[in-house]
């Protein structure tokens, strides 16, 4: 089981690096492609929105594919999209390349998380999900800072995209050599996959994820501009801050798994959201100086990423039979938030400037806390009704005389 989880986490590392590295090289990409910084943010949106929309579609249409074949095909598509982005000088074609890479991610991520949940026994499911998601957070700790540093040191953001393409190739090789056979999930049509959205418990839990991650990535999408007072405009310093952020994210993801199994999801979700909302509200001041920016980044990374596993665990616990469907919807919801964040951030920079995007994100994060508590209340009421119905005696049938 753990070897399988390690291989899946390595694949998520490549996907995660591609998701997060663009933010660190966005100003250089905007200059090279001849578009404003806000417009260049669409490079993040193209990847994330494609992933979010096509995630459930690909999960439904590839259920009969062997898992190894699915992962390898996804990595081929992912790598091809990044190579297109790396070698074309036209903004529209670069957007198409980002969308193609997003399609590859849509094929891989939901299947990887669902496979982790299927491989683990119920009492260790939280840890298994956290291990695979650690691949994403480790990408923030290592992949994204290294990619940002490559772009800064070479003076060419396209070198960063080549680096991401190499990660895709390595992940494909690791999958081919080391991933054992994974049980295929039952065939489920797309209509059934999105049916859980009609469940108020599921809808409110996904709304929590959407609001919080839109708020978090409102700042991250333009992190170079938001932290330029602390970094002095240095790409190397920004890469170091991203490395700190990623270390905190990895610790938050790994730590959340055991905390879920010990304390349950609600306490972890509420604590993480509350702390990171306060952290974002203070960013206009803490991001002005490097020492305070480091502290803010640590809190942001640990609490922001500590939310993923308990949210997924809450979904799976709410409807265990629909676990593969819900993990796909959870991943898609994160990327809907990531795709919406650059648009919110672009508007926020117009209204109040890049240095005050933190409070804009904090408003959305705080709204996520309200959604989380509404989800908990709904889940609790549903459980009480179900328990009460189960305690009532079954009516006896009248026997015809």
N, C-alpha and C positions, 0 to 999 in steps of 0.2 A: 504494500500500500504506500509506504513512504517513498519508495523509489518512483512510483507512478506520480505521486504528488510533487516530487522534486522536478520531474520532467515537465509536468504541466506548469509549474511555477516558472520554469525557465522560458517556456513559450510566452507566458504572461509578461515576463520581463521585457521581451522584445516588443510586444504590443504596447506595454506601458511606456517604454522609452519613446516610441513614436508619438504617443498621445501627448506627452509632456514636454518633449524637447523643443518643439516649435516655439513655445513661448519665449525661451531664452535667446533665440536667434531672430525673433520677429522684426526688430528694427532693421537689421541687415537685409532680411528678405524683402522688406518693404522698399528699401532703397534700390536693391538689385532689380526688382520687378517693376519699379516705377509707379508704385501705388502708395497712398497715405497709410499710416500705421493702422488706423482703424479698419481700413479696407483689407489690409494684410491679415487682420484677425480672422477673416473668412477662411484662411487656410486651416485654422483650428475647427471652425464650424463645419467645413466640408467633410473632414474626417469624422468628427463626432456625430454629425447628423446622419451621415450615411450608415454609420455603425448602428445608431439607435433605431433607425427605420428598418434596416434590413436584418437586424439581429433576430427578431422573431420569425421573419420570412425565411431566412437561411436555416434556422433551427427546424422549421417545419418541413422544408423541402429537402433536407439532407438526413432525415432520420434513418433511412435505409443504407446510408454510407457507413462503412467500417470507420471507427473513430480515428484510426491512424491515417486512413486515406483523407478523411475530412481535414484533419490538422495539417497534413502536408500540402493539400490543395490550397488551404487558407494561407499558408506561409508563402507559397508561390505567388498568389495574387497580392498579398501584402508587400512582398519584396518588389514586384513589378511596379506597383503604384509608387513606392518610394524612389525607385530609379527614374521614373518619369518626372517626378518632382525635382529630382537632383539635376537633371540634364536638359530641361527645357527652359527657355528664357521668357516665355509668355505666361502671364498671370493666369489666364483662363485655362490653359493646359495644365499648369501647376495645380490649380483647383481640382481638375479632373483626376490628376494623379493622387491627390489627397483623398478624393472620394473612393478611388480604386483601392488604396491602402485600407480605408475604412471598411470596405467590403470584406477584405481578408480578415480584419479584426472581428467582423460580425460573424464570420464562420467559426472562429477559434474560441473566443472568450466564453460565450454561453455554454458551449459544449465542455470546455475545460472545468468550469465551476460545477456544472451538473455531474461530471465524471467524479470530481472530488467528493461531492456529497454522496454519490452512489458507492464509492469505494470504502467509505468510513462507516463504522457502526454508529448507532444513534447517539451514544454517550460521548463520542469523539467527533461528531459532525462539525461542531463549532471550530475545533482545532484544525480539521481538514480544510474547511473553507478558508480559514485564516492563513494556512500555509500557502495555498494556491494564490490567494490575493496578495500575499507577501511578494510574489513576483512583480506585481504592479507597484507596490510601495518601494521595493528594492530598485525598480527602474527610476524612481524619483531620487533615490539615494546615490545611485551610481550612473545609470544610463543617461539620464537627463543632464546632470552636471558635466559628465564627460563629453556628451554631445555639444553642450554649450561651450565648453572649453575648446573643443576642436574647432568650432566655428570662429571663436575669438582668436585663437593662436594662428590659424591659417588665414584669417581675414576673408573667409569664404564660407557662407552658410550652407552652400551645396555640399561641402565636405561632410557636414553633419548628417545630411540625408544619405550620403553613401555609407556612413557609419551605421545608420539605422538599417539600411539594406543588408549590410554584413551580419547584423544581429539576427535578421530574419532568416538568412541562410544557415547560420549556426543553429538556430532553434529548430529548423527543419531537419538538419543532420542529427541533432540530439533526439528528436522525435522518432526518426527512422531507425536509429540504432538502439535506443534504450526504452522506449515506451512499450510495455507489454500490451497484449490484447485487452481492450476495455469493453465491457458488455454494452451492446447497442440498446438505446432506449426504445420503448415502443413507439410505433408510428402515431403521431398526433397531428391532426390538421391545424392550419393556422387559426381557424375560427375558435377551436378549443384552446389554443395557446393564449389568445387574448381574452378569453372568457373570464379569467379571474379578475380582470379589471372591473367587472360588474359587481364584485364583492366589495362592500364598503371597507372592510378591514384591509384588504389588499390595496385598494385605491388610496386610502389614507397613508398607508405605509410607504407606498411608492411616491406619493405627494411629498412626504417628508424628505425622501432622498432627492427629489427634483429641486425642492426649494433650497436645501442646504448646499447641494453641489453647484447649483447656479450661483449662489452667493460666494462660495469658496473660489470658483473659477472666474468670477468677475474680476478679482484682483490678479489671479494667476495668469490670466490671458495676456495681461499687460504688465507683468511683473518687472520687466526691465525698466519701464518708465516709472512704475510705482515705487521702486526702491532705488532710484538713481541718486537720491541724496545720500543714502547709506553707502552705495557702491562707488560713488564718484564717476559713474559712467563706465566703470571697468567691467569688461565681460568676464575676466578671470575672478574678480570678487563676486560677481553675480553667480558664477558657477560654484564658488565655495559656499555661498548662501543656499543654493539649491541642494548642494550635498548635505548640509546641515538639515535642511527641510526633509530630505529623503531619509536620512538616518532616523529622524523623529517619526516619520511616517512608517518606516519599517518596524520600529519599536511599538508604535501604537497599534499596528495591525496584528503583530504577533501577540502582544499583551492582551488584546481584546478577546482572543480566542479562549484563553483560560478563564478570563473574567466572566465571559458569557456563561461558561459551564458552571461557574461558581455562584454568580449573583443574578443571572438572567439578563435578558436584553434591555429591559426598560431602564434600569439604573445606568447602564453604560451609555445608552443612547442619549438620555437626558443630560447627563453630566458632560459628555463630549460636546453636544450642541451648545449648552450654556457657556462653557468655557471658551469655545472658539468664537461665539458671537461677541463676547466681551473683548476678546483679543482683536477682532476685526474693527470693533468700534474705536479702539485706541490706536489703530494703525497710522492715522495722520500724524501722530506724535512719535510713536515708537519707530516708525520707518525713517525718521529724519536722521538717525545716528546709527552707526554700525553695531555697537554693543546692544542697544535696545532692539534693533532689528533682528539680531540673532535670537534673542529671547522670544520675540513675537513669532519668528519662523519656527522655533522649536514647538511652541504651543500649537500653532497652526497645523504643523505636520502631524504631531501626535494625536491631537483630538479629531482633526478632519478625517484621518485615515482610520482611526479607531471606530468610526461609525459604520464602515462598510460591512464588516462581519456580523455585528448584532442586527443590522437591518435585514441582511439576508437570512440570518437565523430566525428572526421574527416572522418573515414570510414563510419559511419552510415549516416552522412550528405551527403556524396558523392553518396551513393546508398541506400536510405531508405528502399526500398522494399526488399533488401537483408540483412537487419540488423542481423537476427539470424545467417546467414551464416558468415557474416563478423566478428561478435564477436567471433565465434569459431576460425576463422583463426587468429584473433588478439591474442587470448590467446595462440594458437599453436605456433605462431611466437615468442612470448616471450620465450617460453620454448625451441624452437630451439636454440635461443641465449644462454639460460642458459645451454643447453646441450653441445654447442660448446665451451663455455667459459673455462671449465676445461682443454680442449685440448689446447686452446690458452695459458692459464696460465701455463700449464705444459711446453710448448715450451718456453714461456717467462722466466720462472725460470731457464731453462737450459741456455738460452742466456745471461740474465742479472741479475738474482737473484730475489727473492720474493719482495725485497724492491723497485724494479723498475718496477713492473707490472703496476703501475699507468699510466705512459706515454704510455705503450702498449695499455691499455684500452682507453686512451685519443685519440689516432689515430683513433680507430674505432668509438668513439663517435663523433669526428669531421666529419668523413665521413657520419655519420648519419644526421648531419646538412645539408650537401650538398644534401642528398637524400630527406630530408624534404622540402627544397626549390624547388627541382625539382618536387616533388609531388604537391606543391602549384601552381607552374607555370602551370603544366599540368591540374590541376583542373580548374584553371582560364581560360585557353584557351578553355577547353571543354565547360565551362559555356557560354563563349562569342559566340562560334559557335552555341550552342543550342539556345541562345537568338536571334542570327541573323536569324537562320532558322525559328524560330517562328514568327519573325516580317515580313517575306516575305508573300505577298498575295498568297492565294491558287489558282492555275490555274483553270480556268473555263472549264468545259467540253463542247465540241462542241455539239450542238443539231442537230441531223440529220433532214434535211428538206425533 
